[in-house]
Amino acid sequence: MSPALIRTVQLDETQVALWQCDLSAPVSDEVLSSDEHIRAARLIIPDKRRRFVAARVGLRLILGLATQCRPDALVFGYGAHGKPYLVDAPWCEFNLAHSADVALVAVSQRPVGVDIEQSRPLSTLAQMAQIAFSAQEQTELDALPVEQRVSAFFRTWTRKEALMKAHGAGFKLAKTFSLPVSHNAEIIRLDGWLIYDLNLADNMIVAIAAAVGS
């Protein structure tokens, strides 16, 4: 596996490097920790296990480059809500997301989150919006023409998920803030955070959220 730096995004004074990994590429799991090997072994479905291993290997390779440390020497800690950090390099903020065989890793010196989703027909859209969207977001989604709702849902969801991952407090934040569902601007500003949209091939929708300001 050779992770590729696909974009460097400047959000005010915050710079975010976005890396992409092909999870279908062959990898050696020698750089993984014993804990990661145990977690992989618990995954019964072969594709999930393969993607987990490839994503963790890719993450270690990328963070090794960012910190100039050996990938196998990196030690991960985890916050109260499961957000990972590097024990010996807490200044290196990062976040991992994947969909199918595409993984993205965002790296910055300020809190950062990334999410990727593949836009697709969704029979449970209304139920998922009730679970994840604020009342204002649900109202805006329902007001859109039917043919626009799926893409608007996935765009809004990636933005919300990226922001929640950057914040590190988990899904409980989902209904505590509202994003503009029909807003098509590349960058959204919200209470000390910037959210940046981009698209990859195969209907892959991506959002990056990063802390900005003092």
C-alpha positions as CSV (number, residue, x, y, z in Angstrom):
1,M,0.0,0.0,0.0
2,S,1.2,3.5,-0.9
3,P,-1.1,6.2,0.7
4,A,-1.5,9.2,-1.6
5,L,-1.7,12.8,-0.5
6,I,-4.6,14.0,-2.6
7,R,-5.2,17.5,-1.2
8,T,-3.9,20.1,1.2
9,V,-6.7,22.4,2.4
10,Q,-6.2,25.8,4.0
11,L,-9.0,26.7,6.3
12,D,-8.2,30.1,7.7
13,E,-4.9,29.5,9.5
14,T,-5.5,25.8,9.8
15,Q,-3.9,23.5,7.2
16,V,-5.3,20.0,6.7
17,A,-3.5,17.3,4.7
18,L,-5.9,14.8,3.2
19,W,-4.6,11.3,2.3
20,Q,-6.3,8.5,0.5
21,C,-5.7,4.7,0.9
22,D,-6.9,1.9,-1.4
23,L,-8.1,-0.7,1.0
24,S,-8.1,-3.4,-1.7
25,A,-4.3,-3.1,-2.1
26,P,-2.3,-5.9,-0.5
27,V,-0.7,-4.9,2.9
28,S,1.6,-6.3,5.4
29,D,0.2,-6.2,8.9
30,E,3.6,-6.3,10.6
31,V,3.3,-2.6,11.7
32,L,0.1,-3.2,13.7
33,S,0.1,-3.5,17.5
34,S,-1.0,-6.5,19.4
35,D,-4.2,-4.7,20.3
36,E,-4.9,-4.0,16.6
37,H,-4.3,-7.7,15.7
38,I,-6.8,-8.7,18.4
39,R,-9.4,-6.2,17.1
40,A,-8.9,-7.6,13.6
41,A,-9.3,-11.2,14.7
42,R,-12.7,-10.3,16.3
43,L,-14.1,-9.3,12.9
44,I,-15.8,-12.4,11.6
45,I,-16.7,-11.0,8.1
46,P,-13.5,-11.3,5.9
47,D,-14.1,-8.1,4.0
48,K,-14.5,-6.1,7.2
49,R,-11.4,-7.6,8.7
50,R,-9.4,-6.9,5.5
51,R,-10.5,-3.3,5.4
52,F,-9.8,-2.8,9.1
53,V,-6.3,-4.1,8.7
54,A,-5.6,-2.1,5.5
55,A,-7.0,1.1,7.1
56,R,-4.9,0.8,10.2
57,V,-1.8,0.1,8.2
58,G,-2.5,3.1,6.0
59,L,-3.1,5.3,9.1
60,R,0.2,4.2,10.6
61,L,2.1,4.8,7.4
62,I,0.6,8.3,7.1
63,L,1.2,9.3,10.7
64,G,4.7,7.9,10.5
65,L,5.4,10.4,7.7
66,A,3.7,13.2,9.6
67,T,5.6,12.6,12.9
68,Q,8.8,11.2,11.4
69,C,8.4,8.2,13.6
70,R,8.4,4.5,12.7
71,P,4.9,3.4,11.9
72,D,5.1,0.4,14.2
73,A,6.4,2.5,17.1
74,L,3.3,4.8,17.2
75,V,1.2,4.4,20.3
76,F,-2.5,5.3,20.2
77,G,-4.5,6.5,23.2
78,Y,-8.3,7.0,23.2
79,G,-10.4,9.8,24.6
80,A,-13.5,9.5,26.7
81,H,-15.7,9.0,23.6
82,G,-13.2,6.8,21.7
83,K,-11.4,9.5,19.6
84,P,-7.8,8.3,19.1
85,Y,-4.7,10.4,19.6
86,L,-0.9,9.7,19.5
87,V,0.5,9.4,23.0
88,D,3.9,10.6,22.0
89,A,2.8,13.3,19.5
90,P,-0.4,14.8,20.8
91,W,0.2,17.8,18.6
92,C,-0.6,15.7,15.5
93,E,-4.3,15.7,15.1
94,F,-5.8,13.2,12.7
95,N,-9.0,11.4,11.8
96,L,-9.8,8.3,9.7
97,A,-12.9,7.5,7.6
98,H,-13.7,4.9,5.0
99,S,-16.4,3.7,2.7
100,A,-16.1,0.5,0.8
101,D,-12.5,0.2,-0.3
102,V,-11.6,3.9,0.0
103,A,-10.1,5.3,3.2
104,L,-9.3,8.9,3.9
105,V,-7.0,10.3,6.6
106,A,-7.1,14.0,7.6
107,V,-4.0,15.3,9.4
108,S,-3.6,18.7,11.0
109,Q,-2.2,20.5,14.1
110,R,-5.7,21.4,15.2
111,P,-8.7,19.2,15.9
112,V,-9.9,17.7,12.6
113,G,-12.6,15.3,11.4
114,V,-13.3,13.7,8.1
115,D,-16.2,11.6,6.7
116,I,-16.9,9.9,3.4
117,E,-20.1,8.4,2.1
118,Q,-21.2,7.0,-1.2
119,S,-24.4,8.6,-2.4
120,R,-26.9,5.9,-3.2
121,P,-30.7,5.2,-3.0
122,L,-31.8,5.1,0.6
123,S,-35.1,3.6,1.5
124,T,-34.7,4.5,5.2
125,L,-33.8,8.2,4.5
126,A,-36.7,9.6,6.5
127,Q,-35.9,7.4,9.6
128,M,-32.2,8.2,9.4
129,A,-32.9,11.9,9.2
130,Q,-35.1,11.7,12.3
131,I,-32.3,10.0,14.2
132,A,-29.4,12.2,13.0
133,F,-30.8,15.6,12.0
134,S,-32.0,18.5,14.1
135,A,-35.6,19.6,13.7
136,Q,-34.5,22.5,11.5
137,E,-32.5,20.2,9.3
138,Q,-35.4,17.8,8.9
139,T,-37.7,20.6,7.9
140,E,-35.2,21.9,5.3
141,L,-34.7,18.3,3.9
142,D,-38.5,17.7,3.7
143,A,-38.9,21.0,1.8
144,L,-36.6,20.0,-1.0
145,P,-37.9,18.3,-4.2
146,V,-37.9,14.5,-3.8
147,E,-35.2,14.0,-6.4
148,Q,-32.8,16.2,-4.4
149,R,-33.3,14.7,-1.0
150,V,-30.9,11.8,-1.2
151,S,-27.9,13.8,-2.3
152,A,-28.8,16.6,0.3
153,F,-29.0,14.0,3.0
154,F,-25.6,12.5,2.3
155,R,-24.0,15.9,1.9
156,T,-25.4,17.1,5.3
157,W,-24.6,13.8,7.0
158,T,-20.9,13.9,6.0
159,R,-20.7,17.5,7.2
160,K,-22.3,16.6,10.6
161,E,-20.3,13.4,11.0
162,A,-17.0,15.2,10.2
163,L,-17.8,17.9,12.7
164,M,-18.8,15.4,15.4
165,K,-15.6,13.4,14.9
166,A,-13.5,16.5,15.0
167,H,-15.2,17.6,18.2
168,G,-14.6,14.2,19.8
169,A,-17.8,14.1,21.9
170,G,-19.6,11.4,19.9
171,F,-23.0,11.1,18.3
172,K,-24.8,12.8,21.2
173,L,-24.0,16.1,19.5
174,A,-26.0,15.2,16.4
175,K,-29.2,17.2,17.3
176,T,-27.4,20.0,19.1
177,F,-26.4,22.0,16.0
178,S,-27.9,22.6,12.6
179,L,-26.2,22.9,9.2
180,P,-27.8,24.4,6.1
181,V,-29.2,21.3,4.2
182,S,-29.5,23.0,0.8
183,H,-26.3,25.1,1.1
184,N,-24.0,24.3,-1.8
185,A,-21.0,26.5,-0.8
186,E,-17.7,24.7,-0.6
187,I,-17.0,26.0,3.0
188,I,-19.4,26.4,5.9
189,R,-18.4,28.3,9.1
190,L,-19.9,27.3,12.4
191,D,-18.9,28.4,15.9
192,G,-15.1,28.1,15.6
193,W,-15.2,25.4,13.0
194,L,-14.9,25.3,9.2
195,I,-16.4,22.5,7.2
196,Y,-15.1,21.9,3.7
197,D,-16.9,19.9,1.0
198,L,-15.3,17.9,-1.8
199,N,-16.3,15.0,-4.1
200,L,-14.4,12.0,-5.2
201,A,-15.1,9.6,-8.0
202,D,-18.0,7.1,-7.9
203,N,-20.4,9.5,-6.1
204,M,-18.2,9.6,-3.0
205,I,-19.1,12.7,-0.9
206,V,-16.5,14.0,1.5
207,A,-16.5,16.6,4.2
208,I,-13.6,17.8,6.4
209,A,-14.2,19.8,9.6
210,A,-11.4,21.6,11.4
211,A,-11.1,23.9,14.4
212,V,-10.1,27.5,13.5
213,G,-9.4,30.6,15.4
214,S,-7.7,31.1,18.8
